[in-house]
């Protein structure tokens, strides 16, 4: 279950990669634009603004996120990305921080791209921070005896490729590929800002597996580990480096 309020608490930081990604999509006109995994719909207006004459479709697998998107005026609908197929007139697909949740997403790319028309664009970004201190702390805590049997297997596996890995896959699908990576150094504030960040994303499966009391106990054990990994400065700021992998591919 997604909690839109927790996810959007860092909307400025989470949205910035989408702006950077969209800047590399050079489609001047589009007939049908897809916000694949639209979340709370906070990025869909960017697509409407960029291609005002296009039909913009937004969908997400989470009913909570779809409801949040509709509440902000986005005509979103619920759908599974694994079952989605591009329409013949789909000219642009934006997929922001979605594919990392789908273990077989490379196979989906191999299915999607060949079915898109010549000149169309598929642009996505995925977190590339699976080896970061935050994920290391989470995996170590999940593996401890108190939690091991209760949350075994709930964390997602790392299925994200390197920029070169994605470039190889998409070049083989007859696409012109622009692939890169960026490490953002986010400026966070608060007593446990990194814990608050991962609560809205990486810890969702753990939250779903635990009753309320145990969830609060898990967070209480994780908090000092994250504070040690990401110490707060004397001025109250916490640096949170976050690596992301980007791809903007155009069908030849």
C-alpha positions in Angstrom: 0.0 0.0 0.0 1.3 3.4 -0.9 0.8 6.4 1.3 0.6 9.5 -0.9 1.1 11.9 2.1 4.4 10.2 3.1 5.6 10.0 -0.5 4.8 13.6 -1.3 6.5 14.9 1.9 9.7 15.0 -0.3 7.9 15.9 -3.6 10.4 18.6 -4.6 13.4 16.2 -4.2 11.5 13.2 -5.9 10.2 15.3 -8.7 13.5 16.9 -9.7 14.8 13.9 -11.6 11.6 13.8 -13.7 12.2 17.4 -14.7 15.8 16.5 -15.7 14.6 13.5 -17.6 11.9 15.4 -19.5 14.4 18.0 -20.6 16.2 15.3 -22.7 13.0 14.3 -24.6 13.1 16.2 -27.8 9.6 15.4 -29.2 8.2 18.7 -30.5 4.7 17.3 -31.0 2.8 14.3 -29.7 -0.5 12.6 -30.2 -0.7 10.3 -27.2 1.5 10.8 -24.1 1.6 8.3 -21.2 2.5 9.0 -17.6 3.3 5.3 -16.8 3.1 4.9 -13.0 1.8 8.4 -12.4 1.7 8.1 -8.6 -0.2 11.0 -7.1 -0.4 12.8 -10.4 2.0 15.6 -9.4 4.1 15.2 -12.7 1.2 14.7 -15.1 0.6 18.5 -15.5 4.2 18.8 -16.8 3.2 16.5 -19.7 0.0 18.4 -20.4 2.0 21.7 -20.4 4.7 20.3 -22.7 2.4 18.8 -25.2 -0.9 20.7 -24.9 -2.4 19.2 -28.1 -1.8 15.6 -27.0 -4.0 13.1 -25.2 -2.3 12.6 -21.9 -3.0 9.3 -20.2 -2.0 8.7 -16.5 -2.2 5.4 -14.7 -0.8 3.7 -11.6 -1.2 0.3 -10.0 -1.9 1.8 -6.5 -5.6 2.7 -5.8 -4.4 5.2 -3.1 -2.1 7.0 -5.6 -4.8 7.0 -8.2 -7.3 8.5 -5.7 -4.7 11.2 -4.8 -4.1 12.0 -8.5 -7.9 12.3 -9.1 -8.1 14.6 -6.1 -5.7 17.0 -7.7 -7.7 17.0 -11.0 -5.7 14.4 -12.9 -7.9 11.9 -14.9 -5.9 8.9 -13.7 -6.9 5.3 -13.8 -5.7 2.1 -12.1 -3.8 -0.3 -14.2 -0.9 -2.8 -14.0 2.2 -1.7 -15.9 3.0 -5.3 -16.6 -0.2 -5.7 -18.6 0.1 -2.3 -20.4 0.7 -2.1 -24.1 1.5 1.1 -26.0 -1.1 2.3 -28.5 0.0 2.7 -32.1 -0.3 6.5 -31.7 1.8 6.6 -28.4 4.6 9.2 -29.1 6.0 9.8 -25.6 6.1 7.6 -22.5 7.4 9.0 -19.2 8.1 6.5 -16.4 9.4 8.1 -13.3 10.8 5.9 -10.5 8.5 3.0 -11.3 10.5 0.2 -13.1 12.7 -0.6 -10.1 9.6 -2.1 -8.4 9.1 -4.6 -11.3 11.7 -7.4 -11.3 11.2 -8.3 -14.9 11.1 -4.7 -16.2 13.9 -5.3 -18.7 11.7 -7.9 -20.4 8.9 -5.3 -20.5 11.2 -2.8 -22.2 11.9 -5.5 -24.8 8.2 -5.9 -25.4 7.2 -2.2 -25.3 9.8 -0.6 -27.5 9.3 -2.7 -30.6 5.6 -2.0 -30.6 6.1 1.8 -30.6 6.2 3.7 -33.8 9.2 5.2 -35.5 10.3 8.5 -33.8 8.5 7.8 -30.5 10.2 8.3 -27.2 10.4 6.2 -24.0 12.0 8.0 -21.1 12.5 6.6 -17.6 14.6 7.0 -14.4 15.1 4.5 -11.6 16.9 4.8 -8.3 20.4 3.3 -8.4 21.0 3.4 -4.6 20.5 -0.2 -3.6 24.1 -0.3 -2.2 23.6 3.0 -0.3 24.0 3.2 3.5 20.2 3.5 3.9 19.4 0.3 2.1 22.3 -1.5 3.9 20.9 -0.5 7.3 17.4 -1.7 6.3 18.7 -5.1 5.0 20.9 -5.6 8.1 17.9 -4.9 10.4 15.6 -7.1 8.5 18.1 -10.0 8.7 18.3 -9.8 12.6 16.6 -12.6 14.6 13.7 -10.4 15.9 12.6 -9.5 12.4 14.0 -12.2 10.1 11.1 -14.6 10.1 8.4 -11.8 10.1 9.6 -9.8 7.1 11.6 -12.4 5.2 11.5 -11.8 1.5 9.5 -8.6 1.6 12.3 -6.3 0.4 12.6 -5.8 -3.4 15.6 -7.3 -5.1 17.9 -5.0 -7.0 16.9 -5.3 -10.7 18.3 -1.9 -11.8 20.9 -2.0 -14.5 23.7 0.5 -15.1 23.3 3.2 -17.7 25.4 1.1 -20.1 23.3 -2.0 -19.3 20.1 -0.2 -20.3 21.8 1.4 -23.3 22.8 -2.1 -24.6 19.3 -3.4 -24.2 17.6 -0.5 -25.9 20.1 -0.2 -28.7 19.4 -3.8 -29.6 15.7 -2.7 -29.9 16.7 -0.2 -32.7 16.6 2.9 -30.5 18.8 6.0 -30.2 19.8 6.0 -26.5 20.8 8.8 -24.2 21.7 7.1 -20.8 23.4 8.7 -17.8 23.5 8.7 -14.0 23.4 11.4 -11.5 23.9 11.5 -7.7 21.8 14.2 -6.1 22.8 15.5 -2.7 19.5 16.2 -1.2 19.3 18.7 1.7 16.9 17.2 4.3 15.7 18.7 7.6 14.2 17.2 10.7 15.2 14.8 13.5 15.0 11.6 11.3 14.7 12.8 7.7 16.2 9.8 6.0 13.9 7.5 8.0 11.0 9.7 6.9 12.2 9.4 3.3 12.5 5.6 3.2 9.2 5.2 5.1 7.4 6.4 2.0 9.3 4.1 -0.4 11.7 1.3 0.5 10.0 0.5 3.8 6.5 0.1 2.3 6.7 -3.8 2.1 8.0 -3.9 5.7 5.1 -1.7 6.9 2.6 -3.9 5.1 4.0 -7.0 6.8 3.9 -5.7 10.4 1.1 -4.7 12.8 1.2 -1.1 14.1 3.2 -1.8 17.4 5.8 -3.8 15.6 6.1 -1.3 12.8 6.8 1.5 15.3 9.4 -0.8 17.1 11.1 -1.5 13.7 11.3 2.2 12.9 12.6 2.9 16.4 15.5 0.4 15.9 16.2 1.7 12.4 16.3 5.4 13.3 19.7 5.6 15.1 21.3 3.5 12.4 20.2 6.0 9.7 21.2 8.9 11.9 24.7 7.4 12.2 24.9 6.8 8.5 23.6 10.3 7.7 24.6 12.6 10.6 22.8 15.8 11.1 25.0 18.9 10.9 25.1 21.5 13.7 22.9 23.8 11.6 20.2 21.1 11.4 20.8 19.9 7.8 21.3 16.4 6.7 23.0 15.5 3.4 21.3 12.6 1.6 23.2 11.4 -1.5 20.9 9.6 -3.9 22.1 8.0 -7.2 19.6 7.7 -10.1 19.9 6.1 -13.5 18.3 7.9 -16.5 17.4 6.7 -20.1 15.7 8.7 -22.9 15.3 6.4 -25.9 13.9 7.3 -29.3 12.8 4.6 -31.8 14.6 4.9 -35.1 
